[in-house]
Amino acid sequence: MSKPLRIGTLGAAGITPAALMAPAVENESVEVVAVAARDRSRADAFAARHSIPTVYDTYDEVVVDPSLDVIYNPLPIHLHHEYSIKALRAGKHVLCEKSFSMNADEAREMADVANETGLVLIEAFHYRYHPVFKAALEIVDSGVLGEILHVQAEFTVGTPNAENIRMHYETGGGATMDMGCYPISWVRHILREEPEVVSANAIVGNPQVDMRLEVNMRFNSGVSGKTVGSMSDPGYRAFLDVKGAKGNLHVQNPLVPQHGNRIVLKIGKETVRDEELTRRPTYSYQLDAFVDAVRNGTQLPTDAEDAVKQMRVIDAAYVAAGLTPRRNPASA
């Protein structure tokens, strides 16, 4: 058996325990061995909780550690471009959290460096690797729904406090960058084609920061689409609906099906499938796939080229809503 891939994580982000640490415990092909955070005490505490042997003072020290194979980048979005490129230049594969970058131009630069170095760089859309979304794809691809007419997807969750990083434009804030990116990705992947943004409507909180964004789309195949991402709607809602000439598909909670999911397929008026699939976490499937890409060169559906396409849609949605696509202060 090959030696485990050695992973360094940048920061002690809230997502890291679920997205990386828990999957790594059950995956013999990886080990998380290094961490740095904004301050040393945070990194020390995180390392102690998760038995990480090496703590660095800075992100750059993690990136250049010659013993590491992979960098996990869950930093604020405005730092994804800088540190993902630094990691690639240092010979590391990169698992980068969503949203991939501040805008499509940054995403293109990141993808170009990945192509140049021949290293794996993916956007952490973990849902895409879970059996729930794979089952939805199989249903749509099978033709059982007939001609696809419309897709709709939503992810809404309660309002963060005013100091939350999602509330600030300069760090890549906005509902679309954090929540709405998921339904945009769901509709792109379920149809396997790229949309044109027809219109978008935003509810704005802080300047240029969308609290809610509704996007209307049109695909080349003629399918219409609608996505909603919100951090102002009360409660939690995550679903994907596909309407066809012969039937309808409802996917409940494609985001984190480990917390409960449902696939409901209706043909005409008859429900022909109504079931919950595995609750093994999306993040575990994602890490399995990432290891396979590093070890075997397997191309992944959320690779850097896909991330460029995703960010183009997000940029277009902001423009259609009368907002400015995210821009990094460092490159302004």
DASUL-V691049 format. One record per pair of residues at least 6 apart in sequence whose C-alpha atoms are under 6 Angstrom apart, sorted by sequence separation. I is the first residue (numbers start at 1). GAP is how many residues later the second one is. D is the distance in Angstrom with one decimal. If there is no record, write none. Layout:
i: (I;I)
gap: (GAP;GAP)
d: (D;D)
//
This chain:
i: (37;101;167;188;204;205;218;242;265;266;318;36;166;203;204;217;242;265;318;166;202;203;217;241;253;265;203;216;241;252;264;202;216;240;252;264;315;202;215;240;251;263;201;215;239;251;263;201;214;239;250;262;200;214;239;250;262;200;213;238;249;261;213;249;40;199;212;248;198;212;248;33;36;198;211;247;33;34;35;36;81;197;211;247;33;34;36;80;196;211;246;247;258;36;70;72;195;196;246;258;36;69;70;71;72;73;74;100;195;258;6;8;63;70;77;78;195;4;5;6;7;8;10;11;12;98;4;6;7;8;9;10;11;64;93;95;97;98;8;93;94;95;96;97;96;154;153;174;175;174;175;175;169;183;10;180;179;137;176;175;175;175;7;6;9;6;7;8;9;10;5;7;102;159;150;152;154;156;158;159;149;150;151;152;153;154;155;156;157;158;150;152;154;156;158;158;158;99;157;157;156;156;155;155;154;154;153;153;152;152;151;151;78;150;78;149;77;149;148;147;146;147;145;146;146;145;145;208;200;202;200;201;199;200;127;130;172;127;126;129;126;129;126;123;122;122;122;121;111;108;107;104;104;103;104;103;102;102;78;23;19)
gap: (6;6;6;6;6;6;6;6;6;6;6;7;7;7;7;7;7;7;7;8;8;8;8;8;8;8;9;9;9;9;9;10;10;10;10;10;10;11;11;11;11;11;12;12;12;12;12;13;13;13;13;13;14;14;14;14;14;15;15;15;15;15;16;16;17;17;17;17;18;18;18;19;19;19;19;19;20;20;20;20;20;20;20;20;21;21;21;21;21;21;21;21;21;22;22;22;22;22;22;22;23;23;23;23;23;23;23;23;23;23;24;24;24;24;24;24;24;25;25;25;25;25;25;25;25;25;26;26;26;26;26;26;26;26;26;26;26;26;27;27;27;27;27;27;28;29;30;35;35;36;36;37;40;44;49;49;50;53;53;54;55;56;61;62;62;63;63;63;63;63;64;64;70;72;73;73;73;73;73;73;74;74;74;74;74;74;74;74;74;74;75;75;75;75;75;76;77;78;78;79;80;81;82;83;84;85;86;87;88;89;90;91;93;93;94;94;95;95;96;97;98;98;99;99;100;101;102;115;117;119;120;120;121;121;128;152;154;155;156;156;157;157;160;179;180;181;182;183;193;200;201;204;207;208;208;223;224;225;250;261;264)
d: (5.0;5.7;5.2;5.8;4.4;5.8;4.6;5.7;5.9;5.7;6.0;5.3;4.0;5.7;5.4;5.8;5.1;5.8;5.7;5.5;6.0;5.5;4.7;5.7;5.3;5.0;5.1;5.8;4.6;5.3;5.5;5.5;4.6;6.0;4.9;4.4;5.1;4.4;5.5;5.1;5.9;5.6;5.7;5.2;5.6;4.8;5.6;5.3;5.7;4.7;5.9;5.6;5.5;4.5;5.2;5.1;4.6;4.3;5.8;4.9;5.8;5.5;5.6;4.7;5.7;5.2;5.7;6.0;5.5;4.1;5.2;5.1;5.8;5.1;5.8;5.3;5.6;4.6;5.1;4.9;5.9;4.5;5.4;4.1;6.0;5.7;5.8;5.8;5.5;5.6;5.9;5.3;3.9;5.6;5.0;5.9;5.9;5.3;5.9;5.7;5.6;5.2;4.6;4.9;4.9;4.7;5.1;5.8;5.5;5.0;6.0;5.9;5.3;5.7;5.8;6.0;4.5;4.4;4.5;5.2;4.6;5.9;5.9;5.4;5.8;5.9;4.5;6.0;5.9;4.5;5.0;5.6;4.0;5.9;5.4;6.0;5.7;5.8;5.6;4.9;4.8;5.4;5.1;4.8;5.8;5.6;5.0;4.8;5.6;4.8;5.3;5.8;5.8;5.8;5.8;3.6;5.2;5.7;5.7;5.9;5.4;5.8;5.8;5.0;5.8;5.2;4.7;5.0;4.7;5.5;5.8;5.7;5.9;4.8;5.3;5.6;5.6;5.6;5.2;4.9;4.9;4.8;4.7;4.8;4.9;4.6;5.1;4.5;5.1;5.8;5.5;5.7;5.9;5.9;5.9;4.9;5.6;5.6;5.5;4.6;5.6;5.2;5.5;4.4;5.4;5.6;5.6;4.3;5.9;5.2;5.7;4.6;5.0;5.2;5.6;5.7;5.3;5.2;4.2;5.4;5.5;5.3;4.8;5.1;5.0;4.9;4.8;5.9;6.0;5.9;5.3;5.1;5.4;4.7;5.5;5.3;5.9;5.5;5.4;5.6;5.5;5.6;5.3;5.6;5.7;4.2;5.3;5.8;5.0;5.7;5.1;5.5;4.7;5.7;5.2;5.9;5.1;6.0;5.9;4.7;5.3)
//
